[in-house]
Amino acid sequence: MSEEVTREQVIEVATRLFAGLGYDMTSLELVADSVGVPVSTVVALGGDKRQLYLRMMDRMYEEHRARIQAVLDETESPYVAAHQIADAYLDVFLENPELLALWAQRWASDATGIPEIEDLYTRPLMTMSARKIKSAVPPDLGPYAFLGVMIWCVNGFLGTGLLAPKSGMFRADNPQARTYFRTILHIIVDRMLTPPADPGE
């Protein structure tokens, strides 16, 4: 069976385990058992545990980077780009719940033995976005703080949802809640931006 297993399959299984259990609680033995191969096959295809985790994060990062890069390439106005970056960030996580789960594990102090995660996978996205929107953000806020607030809002909604009007919660898997939150997100983005000199920008 091991000859039939691909690196992609190993990474897919590892992704589900890392997202569900965290890096610290996921062993190579568990990955191997879940794939149905010896540990040696997992190592041959994906590397040791750290290498496998970074391969997985590389794949997740590339999809996120491509989405942001498309916005930056297609949008001239920094004001429009700020809104589209917010949409792209929200949509990437809505479409890839495992990516959100992986970061939630990280925020809970998972994989502290790999301290460079944020520099590898968060800082490049922040830098490329900040360069695009810098002229649209008030100097006393700055593009990095703007992006931080936007990200915190998205992560908060995805992690906890919103209070429903009368009782209970609207969760992020509720289409009505998503529409409502997206509207709120764009209002927040507008309030954080310097109004353009030309309303058509």
C-alpha positions in Angstrom: 0.0 0.0 0.0 2.8 2.4 0.8 3.9 2.5 -2.9 0.4 3.9 -3.7 0.5 6.7 -1.2 1.6 10.2 -2.5 3.2 13.1 -0.8 -0.1 15.0 -1.3 -2.1 12.4 0.5 0.3 12.5 3.4 0.1 16.3 3.6 -3.7 16.2 3.4 -3.9 13.8 6.3 -1.3 15.7 8.3 -3.2 18.9 7.7 -6.4 17.5 9.2 -4.5 16.2 12.2 -2.5 19.3 12.8 -5.7 21.4 12.4 -7.7 19.2 14.8 -5.1 18.3 17.4 -2.4 20.8 16.9 1.3 20.3 16.1 2.3 19.4 19.6 -0.3 16.6 20.0 0.2 15.1 16.5 2.9 12.5 16.2 4.4 11.0 13.0 3.1 7.7 14.3 -0.4 9.1 14.3 0.0 10.5 10.8 1.3 7.2 9.6 -1.5 5.2 11.2 -4.1 7.6 9.7 -2.5 7.2 6.2 -2.1 3.5 6.7 1.7 3.3 6.0 4.8 2.9 8.1 6.4 6.0 9.7 9.3 5.6 7.3 7.0 6.2 4.4 5.7 9.4 5.9 9.2 10.6 6.5 10.3 9.6 2.9 7.4 11.6 1.4 6.9 14.5 3.8 10.0 14.7 6.0 10.2 14.7 9.8 7.4 16.2 11.8 8.7 19.8 11.6 9.3 19.5 7.8 5.9 18.0 7.3 4.3 20.9 9.2 6.2 23.5 7.2 5.3 21.7 3.9 1.7 21.9 4.9 2.0 25.6 5.9 3.7 26.3 2.6 0.8 24.9 0.7 -1.8 26.9 2.8 0.3 30.1 2.5 0.5 29.9 -1.2 -3.2 29.9 -1.7 -3.6 32.8 0.7 -0.7 34.7 -1.0 -2.2 34.1 -4.5 -5.5 35.5 -3.4 -3.9 38.7 -1.9 -1.6 39.1 -4.9 -4.5 39.0 -7.3 -6.1 41.9 -5.4 -2.9 43.9 -5.5 -2.3 43.3 -9.2 -5.8 44.0 -10.3 -6.7 47.1 -8.1 -5.0 50.5 -8.6 -6.8 52.4 -5.9 -5.5 51.8 -2.3 -9.0 52.5 -1.0 -10.6 49.8 -3.1 -7.7 47.5 -2.3 -8.2 47.9 1.4 -11.8 46.7 1.1 -10.8 43.9 -1.3 -8.0 42.7 1.0 -10.6 42.5 3.8 -12.9 40.4 1.6 -10.0 38.2 0.5 -8.9 37.5 4.0 -12.5 36.6 5.1 -13.1 34.5 2.1 -9.9 32.5 2.3 -10.8 31.4 5.9 -14.4 30.8 5.1 -13.4 28.5 2.2 -10.5 26.9 4.2 -11.7 26.1 7.7 -8.6 24.0 8.3 -6.5 27.1 7.8 -8.4 28.9 10.5 -8.1 25.9 12.8 -4.3 25.7 12.2 -3.9 29.4 13.2 -6.3 28.9 16.1 -4.0 26.2 17.4 -1.0 28.5 16.9 -2.7 31.3 18.9 -3.2 28.8 21.7 0.6 28.5 21.9 0.9 25.4 19.6 4.2 24.7 17.8 6.2 27.2 19.9 9.3 25.2 18.9 8.9 26.7 15.4 9.1 30.4 16.3 9.5 31.6 12.7 5.9 30.7 11.6 4.6 34.3 11.7 7.6 35.6 9.9 7.3 33.0 7.2 3.5 33.1 6.7 2.0 36.3 8.2 4.6 39.0 7.7 5.0 38.6 3.9 1.2 39.0 3.5 1.1 42.0 5.8 4.1 43.6 4.0 2.7 43.3 0.5 -0.7 44.5 1.6 0.7 47.4 3.7 2.6 48.7 0.7 -0.5 48.9 -1.4 -2.8 50.6 1.1 -0.3 52.8 2.9 -1.4 56.1 1.2 -5.0 55.5 2.2 -4.4 54.9 5.9 -4.0 57.8 8.4 -0.4 58.2 9.5 -1.3 57.9 13.2 -2.8 54.5 12.5 -0.5 53.2 9.8 -1.1 50.2 7.5 0.1 47.5 9.8 -2.3 48.5 12.6 -5.1 48.8 10.1 -4.4 45.3 8.9 -4.2 44.0 12.4 -7.6 45.4 13.4 -9.1 44.0 10.2 -7.6 40.6 10.9 -8.7 40.6 14.5 -12.3 41.4 13.5 -12.4 38.6 10.9 -10.8 36.1 13.3 -13.2 37.1 16.1 -16.2 36.6 13.9 -15.0 33.3 12.6 -14.1 32.1 16.1 -17.1 33.3 18.1 -19.8 34.5 15.7 -22.2 37.4 16.5 -25.0 37.8 19.0 -28.3 37.2 17.3 -30.9 40.0 17.5 -33.1 38.4 20.2 -31.2 35.4 21.6 -28.4 33.0 20.9 -25.6 33.4 18.5 -25.1 33.7 14.7 -22.2 31.4 13.8 -19.9 31.9 10.8 -21.5 29.1 9.0 -24.8 31.0 8.9 -25.2 32.8 5.5 -27.2 35.6 7.1 -24.5 36.1 9.7 -21.8 36.2 7.0 -23.7 38.8 5.0 -24.2 40.9 8.1 -20.6 40.7 9.2 -19.2 41.5 5.8 -21.3 44.7 5.9 -19.9 45.6 9.3 -16.4 44.8 8.2 -16.6 47.2 5.3 -18.0 49.9 7.5 -15.0 49.4 9.9 -12.6 49.5 7.0 -14.1 52.8 5.8 -13.9 54.3 9.2 -10.2 53.5 9.5 -9.2 55.0 6.1 -8.5 58.6 5.3 -11.3 59.8 3.0 -9.8 60.1 -0.5 -9.4 63.6 -2.0 -11.3 62.4 -5.0 -14.5 60.6 -4.1 -14.1 58.5 -7.2 -10.9 56.9 -6.0 
